[in-house]
Amino acid sequence: MSTFPVDRAHPPSRIVYRDATRYLELRPWAFGDVDALMEAVTRSVPELKAFMPWAHLPLTREGEYALVAKFQADYHAGREYVLGMFSESGDVLGGVGMHPRVALNPRALEIGYWCHSAHAGQGWTTLAVRMLTLLAFDRFACDRLQVTYDEVNAASRRVVEKCGFPFEGVVRNVVAAVADELRAGGYRGTGRHRLHALVPEDVPLLDWVSEVRAGLTLYDALATATG
């Protein structure tokens, strides 16, 4: 039996990386993840509030249920691709996603990510971004994959540089200004964002591609492994 297609209209049900020492699974958030997601965000709030306006919003089970419902609807409709990062034992390591935020190029995508503070600095977010990079270029016909982050966000900068995204410049006011209450609550954004991007001809030059591709398994929307 042939496998189901994996593309923007039929995104994978799971993306798994395994090598001799590491296992990372990316998959859409499920309703059964709501409590674990809330715990991960709660434990990471001090770090998330520095650059993520959404981390300042009230955290409730009903709110997270509605958010997961939206993530699922957008994911399966091929609009946005928001996934959880999970260990082999099912622990939440963070979240990652690809979003159509490049206004003049419908084939382009932007990656966003956050890491559970208890698992930060261990390379999980870097690996997740590399996995999504291969999905974007190998299966989603992406011709530009970009990342933006506040210029004082050193952790995000390390991820992007480890993934080999070329730096293109600093953009100003690319995101809306936040309210004074968020700054009082710990928001540190400067309004100046560094912009990095990959295009298809960059991918073969990345030193990590063959290793990650060798350990990657995609599961189509019907849960069949496609290699």
Secondary structure as GFF3:
##gff-version 3
##sequence-region A 1 227
A	DSSP	beta_strand	14	18	.	.	.	ID=ss1
A	DSSP	beta_strand	23	28	.	.	.	ID=ss2
A	DSSP	three_ten_helix	31	33	.	.	.	ID=ss3
A	DSSP	alpha_helix	34	48	.	.	.	ID=ss4
A	DSSP	three_ten_helix	53	56	.	.	.	ID=ss5
A	DSSP	alpha_helix	61	76	.	.	.	ID=ss6
A	DSSP	beta_strand	81	86	.	.	.	ID=ss7
A	DSSP	beta_strand	92	99	.	.	.	ID=ss8
A	DSSP	beta_strand	109	115	.	.	.	ID=ss9
A	DSSP	three_ten_helix	117	119	.	.	.	ID=ss10
A	DSSP	alpha_helix	124	138	.	.	.	ID=ss11
A	DSSP	beta_strand	145	150	.	.	.	ID=ss12
A	DSSP	alpha_helix	154	163	.	.	.	ID=ss13
A	DSSP	beta_strand	167	172	.	.	.	ID=ss14
A	DSSP	alpha_helix	180	184	.	.	.	ID=ss15
A	DSSP	beta_strand	192	198	.	.	.	ID=ss16
A	DSSP	three_ten_helix	200	205	.	.	.	ID=ss17
A	DSSP	alpha_helix	209	215	.	.	.	ID=ss18
A	DSSP	beta_strand	216	219	.	.	.	ID=ss19
###
